[in-house]
Structures are given as structure tokens and as C-alpha cells.
Amino acid sequence: MTSHILFVCLGNICRSPAAEGVMRKLSPELQIDSAGTSDWHVGETPYGPMRQAALQRQIDLSGLRARQLTITDFDRFDLILAMDRENLANIESLRPEGSETPVRLFADYAGLAGIRDVPDPYYTRDFDGVLDLIEAAAQGLLADL
């Protein structure tokens, strides 16, 4: 059974910590973490507007800190979920030789036709829409585990 799941976006301040928070709320028995493919925000809390939008849904992200994806994550996690196709490619470029850890697009679990990527609300400013998509994908993921 998949019990260690890593969510990955670009900076680890919006989408992936939101997914981590949603999954921790829905399924606290799972081992959940998040990371970014870049090192731009390492050590920072999630972005303020995302923290506020999540808190309105009783999801507290304030204790999370951004970190960068490492090659050891391929050994530590049973499943790595990318927030978009660009980050998926970046994750795959770090895959150590011989690693068979599945790397998938998180939005695929939402089951919405034509939706492959979780849009970055840092740029779109649609924090609630992104949380809606993350919650739908989280429900789909739990049904698939």
C-alpha cells in the first residue's frame, strides 16, 4: 500500500503545501510531505494568501516550511505527485538510475476532462479554485489507494 506520498510544485509555497495540508486533514494516517523543484523559497512558510485560503477550510499550513526536492526522496516515498507537467519533467530529470518510484500528475486524480495541471495561484491569484481542484484530486487519490 502507498503510505508515503510527496507533493511537488515549483517553489513549495502554494500548491504542494496546500496538497500536503489537504491530505493530512483527509487521511492523517498517511505519511505526507511536500517539496519544490526550485530552491527559491527554502525555509519559508507557505505564501500568505494560500495560507489564508486554506485556513478558511480549516487547513492550517503555518507549520510547513519549503524545501527542495532531493534524489533521496525517490527512496523515501512510495509515490511522488507533480502539480504540473513542467515539474513532472523536472522531477524525472532527477530520478536516480534504477529508481522505480511512480511519479504522476496530481490533477489526473481529480477525474476532470482536460485538466492535467494544477494552475499556480501565485500567478493566477485563484487560491480557492486551486484548493477546489486539490480537494477533488485528493479525494480521487484516496479512492485509488
N, C-alpha and C positions, 0 to 999 in steps of 0.2 A: 504494500500500500504506500502511496505517496504521502509522506508526512512532513517533509522538509521542502518548503516552497520559497523561491526567491523571485521577487518582482523587480524588474529593471526598467528604468527610463533614462533620460539623458543626464539630469543633474541630481536626481534623488531628492527633489524638494516639492514636487507636486503629485504626479501620477503614481509613482511606485510607493511612496509612503502612504498615499491615500488607499491604495490597494492593500498594503500591509495592514492598515488600520481597519478597513472593512473586513478583511479575512479574519483578523484576530477577534473582532466582535462576533462574527458569524460562527467561527469554529476555533475556540480558544485552545483546543487540544492539539492543533497543528503547530508545527514549528515554522514560523513565518518571518521573513526578513525582506529588506529592500536595498537596492543599490543603484548607482548611476554608472553609465559608461564613461562619463567625464569626471574630472576631479575638481570641477569649478566650485562646488559648494560643500566639500568635505568638512564635516564637523558642524554644519549649520542645521538649524531646525527647519522643518518644512515651511514653505512660503506662507506668509501671513494670511492672505486671502483663502488659500486652500485649508489652512488650519481652521479658519473661521467657518467656512462652508461645511467642513467635516464635523465640527463641534455642534453645528445646528442639527446634525443627525446623531448626536450623542457618540461621536467618534473623536477621541482625544489623541491628536498627533503630536502634542507638545513634547513628549518624552523621546521622540525619534530624532536621530541625527544622521545627516547624509554621509554616505561612504561610497567609495568607488568599487566597482566590480573587480574581483581578482580571479586568477586562474584556479585558486583553491576552492572557489565557490562551486566549481564543477564537481568536486568531490564531496562537498558539504551538503549539497541539495539534491533532492530526487527529481525536481522539476524547476526549470527556470522559465519565467514568463516575461516576455518583452512587451512593452507598451506600444511599439510601432515597428514597422519593417526596417527602418534605418537602425534602430537599436538592436533589432534581431541580427542584422548583418554584423554590427559591431561586436555583439556577444559571440557570434560564431567565429569571428576573426581571432578571438582569444582562446577558443576551445583547445585544450591540450590534446596532443595526439593520443588516441586510444580512448578518449572520454566518450561515453555513450549517454550522458545526461541529456534528457529531452529538453529542447529549447523551442518554445512555441509562442505564438501571439496570444496575449491575454484576451483581446477583444473577440477572438474566434469563439470563446466560450459563451459570449452573450447571445449567439444564435441570431444575430441581426444581419439580414442580407446586405451585402455590400460594405459592411463595416469591418475593416481589418485592423485599423489603428485606433488607439485611444488618443484623441487630439490633446495637444499640450495646452492646458489652460493658462500657463504663464503668458502665452501669446494670444490665445483666443479669448481669454477672460471669462470663459464659460465654466466656472468651477462646479456649479450644480449639474450641468449637463454631463460633465466628465464623471462626477460622482454617480449619477444615474447609470451611466454605461459601466462603470466599475462595479456597482452593485449587481447589475444584471449579469456581468461576466463572472463575478464571484459566485452567484447562485448556480450558474451553469457549470463552473469548475467543481463546486461541491457535489453536484449531481453526477459528475463524471469520475469522482474519486472512488 
